[in-house]
């Protein structure tokens, strides 16, 4: 394995994260929501298992949002014209983010509400 090439891949990944945070409103929203949830988690005193779940859900949501954004850019690059299949691909990717975000919110409520009330 070429170590230089390996470490360069981290640079490219960091550039992708920076680009997503700079250009994608939904990624910024999820990052803000993550900061709020992490603050609440710290103040609530979650167990190790609950921390693992919360961090996994946050990472999954942001990663899925970035994949959605990448897919939208690839579709836009492939065709500048409206095409029903392009719209469906973009809508389904956005729907996947929504499904995961709703599931994450429900799981978050199941973790936090019993600790608060």
Long-range contacts (C-beta under 8 A, 24 or more apart in sequence): 16-66, 17-66, 20-65, 20-66, 20-69, 23-69, 24-65, 24-66, 24-69, 26-65, 26-68, 26-69, 26-97, 27-62, 27-65, 27-66, 27-69, 30-58, 30-61, 30-62, 30-65, 30-101, 31-62, 34-58, 34-61, 34-62, 37-108, 40-112, 41-112, 44-112, 44-115, 44-116, 45-115, 46-111, 46-115, 50-111, 53-107, 53-111, 54-108, 54-111, 57-104, 57-107, 57-108, 58-104, 60-100, 60-104, 61-97, 61-100, 61-101, 61-104, 64-96, 64-97, 64-100, 65-97, 67-93, 68-93, 68-94, 68-96, 68-97
